[in-house]
């Protein structure tokens, strides 16, 4: 699936709609340059799942968990792998406990840095920067 966004608001709305397709247990691996829309997408996804808290990138704490209201999904695990040098470091903080958990959706920003531990059924979401505010979002 490919989506062309012309604004942050469009990216947020697209992610909100995408959240409605999730059942729980998914691991979303977000890949793209700085400023490409990974965090904006995650904020929209969180809103679509029913997260009430403000979502921020967990760059310095590595992982944040958010309570989800509604559905069978109970929480969103938001991981930022920017400062990591490989999957072993991510496993060291217990991230794999969330992979495949039917009550959780896991989002990994900068997932290309920990590609060695992606689950086989991970959903890759690639962000490409276009001119101005344009972004191309590819989901595989």
C-alpha positions as CSV (number, residue, x, y, z in Angstrom):
1,X,0.0,0.0,0.0
2,X,1.3,3.4,-0.9
3,X,0.1,6.8,0.4
4,X,1.2,10.2,-0.7
5,X,0.8,12.9,2.0
6,X,1.1,16.6,1.5
7,X,0.9,17.6,5.1
8,X,1.5,16.4,8.7
9,X,-2.3,16.4,9.2
10,X,-2.8,14.1,6.3
11,X,-0.1,11.7,7.7
12,X,-1.9,11.8,11.1
13,X,-5.3,11.0,9.5
14,X,-3.9,8.2,7.3
15,X,-2.3,6.6,10.4
16,X,-5.6,7.0,12.3
17,X,-7.4,5.0,9.6
18,X,-4.6,2.5,9.4
19,X,-5.0,1.9,13.1
20,X,-8.5,0.6,12.5
21,X,-7.1,-2.3,10.5
22,X,-4.9,-3.6,13.4
23,X,-6.0,-6.5,15.5
24,X,-3.2,-6.7,18.0
25,X,0.2,-8.5,17.9
26,X,1.5,-6.4,15.0
27,X,5.1,-5.1,15.0
28,X,5.3,-2.0,12.8
29,X,8.9,-1.2,11.7
30,X,9.2,2.4,10.6
31,X,12.1,3.3,8.4
32,X,13.0,6.8,7.0
33,X,15.2,9.8,7.4
34,X,15.0,12.4,10.2
35,X,11.9,14.4,9.7
36,X,10.3,11.9,7.3
37,X,7.1,11.5,9.3
38,X,7.7,8.5,11.6
39,X,6.7,10.2,14.8
40,X,3.7,12.0,13.2
41,X,2.5,8.6,11.9
42,X,2.9,7.1,15.3
43,X,0.9,9.9,16.9
44,X,-1.9,9.4,14.4
45,X,-1.8,5.6,15.0
46,X,-2.0,6.1,18.7
47,X,-5.0,8.5,18.3
48,X,-6.7,5.9,16.1
49,X,-6.1,3.2,18.7
50,X,-7.6,5.3,21.4
51,X,-4.5,6.5,23.3
52,X,-5.4,9.5,25.4
53,X,-1.9,10.6,26.4
54,X,0.3,12.9,24.4
55,X,2.7,10.7,22.3
56,X,6.3,11.8,22.0
57,X,9.3,10.1,20.5
58,X,11.1,8.0,23.1
59,X,14.6,8.9,21.8
60,X,16.3,9.1,25.2
61,X,14.2,6.5,27.2
62,X,14.1,4.1,24.2
63,X,10.6,2.8,24.9
64,X,7.3,4.1,26.1
65,X,4.1,2.2,26.7
66,X,0.7,3.8,26.3
67,X,-2.7,2.5,27.5
68,X,-5.2,2.0,24.7
69,X,-8.9,2.4,25.4
70,X,-11.3,0.3,23.4
71,X,-10.9,-2.8,21.2
72,X,-9.0,-5.9,22.2
73,X,-5.7,-4.0,22.0
74,X,-4.7,-2.8,25.5
75,X,-1.5,-1.0,24.9
76,X,0.9,0.5,22.4
77,X,4.6,-0.1,22.8
78,X,6.5,2.8,21.1
79,X,10.2,2.2,20.6
80,X,12.9,4.5,19.2
81,X,16.0,2.6,18.0
82,X,17.9,5.7,16.8
83,X,20.6,5.4,19.5
84,X,20.9,1.6,19.2
85,X,23.6,-0.3,17.4
86,X,21.8,-3.5,16.8
87,X,19.0,-5.7,17.9
88,X,20.7,-7.1,21.0
89,X,20.4,-3.8,22.7
90,X,16.7,-3.7,22.0
91,X,16.3,-7.2,23.3
92,X,18.2,-6.0,26.4
93,X,15.3,-3.7,27.3
94,X,12.7,-6.4,27.0
95,X,11.1,-5.2,23.7
96,X,10.6,-8.7,22.4
97,X,8.1,-9.3,25.2
98,X,5.7,-7.2,23.2
99,X,6.3,-8.8,19.8
100,X,3.3,-10.9,18.9
101,X,1.4,-10.0,22.1
102,X,-2.3,-10.0,21.0
103,X,-3.1,-7.1,23.4
104,X,-0.3,-4.9,22.0
105,X,0.7,-3.1,18.9
106,X,4.5,-2.4,18.8
107,X,5.9,0.5,16.8
108,X,9.7,0.7,16.2
109,X,11.0,4.0,14.8
110,X,14.4,3.8,13.1
111,X,13.7,0.1,12.8
112,X,16.5,-0.3,10.2
113,X,19.0,-0.1,13.0
114,X,17.6,-3.3,14.6
115,X,16.6,-5.2,11.5
116,X,18.4,-8.3,12.7
117,X,15.6,-8.9,15.2
118,X,12.5,-8.0,13.2
119,X,9.8,-10.7,13.6
120,X,9.2,-12.5,10.3
121,X,5.7,-11.1,10.1
122,X,6.8,-7.5,10.9
123,X,5.1,-4.8,8.8
124,X,7.6,-2.5,7.2
125,X,6.5,1.1,6.8
126,X,8.9,3.2,4.8
127,X,8.9,7.0,4.7
128,X,10.4,9.1,1.9
129,X,10.7,12.9,2.0
130,X,9.5,14.8,-1.1
131,X,9.4,18.5,-1.8
132,X,8.1,20.7,1.0
133,X,5.8,18.8,3.2
134,X,5.2,15.9,0.8
135,X,5.9,12.4,2.1
136,X,5.6,9.0,0.5
137,X,4.5,6.2,2.8
138,X,4.9,2.6,1.7
139,X,3.5,-0.2,3.8
140,X,4.6,-3.8,3.2
